[in-house]
């Protein structure tokens, strides 16, 4: 394949990766809406939509491996394709984690009866959405400044998670165990969404600089 043809393939791959990321962004918005409303119909649609995300990830992963096999890329092109593979994996995990919250829709009324915990979870969902949006914008613009902002903003999720655990420890009365289990499950999912989003930002830093220090976030 000519260099022009290869570049066109790379451009198409970039656009399709951004489409997958946009679908994951919608999944996070649905997750937040299910948390707030307990809407089981929306939860069912969100679960079904994840199958489409998974199919897109599989298709793009196969296409990326095929490009590596056919073109034997080097330098920036190789870093780009390897980074695409890693980012696709992170996007798929973010989508799956959002479903952990969505699948708790039947317990939403129980959580809503505990305003301190419910408020923290709502805040965590907001941070997850905003953090992912910054990561997506950074990748789309290939902007190293925005990529660095992802890690900086992720500290807010750590603060929320600590506050959640503090609230869980003082729960008492009927239903306390159920609320605690569901809240911790959701909180951990939100925390992991932030972790995977940080990897997306750090992968961009590695792509643009070639500095392996950016890969440290992937060792977790």
Secondary structure as the mmCIF struct_conf table of DSSP 4:
data_model
#
loop_
_struct_conf.conf_type_id
_struct_conf.id
_struct_conf.beg_label_comp_id
_struct_conf.beg_label_asym_id
_struct_conf.beg_label_seq_id
_struct_conf.end_label_comp_id
_struct_conf.end_label_asym_id
_struct_conf.end_label_seq_id
HELX_RH_AL_P HELX_RH_AL_P1 UNK A 3 UNK A 37
HELX_RH_AL_P HELX_RH_AL_P2 UNK A 40 UNK A 71
HELX_RH_AL_P HELX_RH_AL_P3 UNK A 75 UNK A 102
TURN_TY1_P TURN_TY1_P1 UNK A 103 UNK A 104
HELX_RH_3T_P HELX_RH_3T_P1 UNK A 105 UNK A 107
HELX_RH_AL_P HELX_RH_AL_P4 UNK A 108 UNK A 112
TURN_TY1_P TURN_TY1_P2 UNK A 113 UNK A 113
HELX_RH_AL_P HELX_RH_AL_P5 UNK A 115 UNK A 141
TURN_TY1_P TURN_TY1_P3 UNK A 142 UNK A 142
HELX_RH_AL_P HELX_RH_AL_P6 UNK A 144 UNK A 169
TURN_TY1_P TURN_TY1_P4 UNK A 170 UNK A 170
BEND BEND1 UNK A 173 UNK A 173
TURN_TY1_P TURN_TY1_P5 UNK A 174 UNK A 175
HELX_RH_AL_P HELX_RH_AL_P7 UNK A 176 UNK A 209
HELX_RH_3T_P HELX_RH_3T_P2 UNK A 212 UNK A 218
#
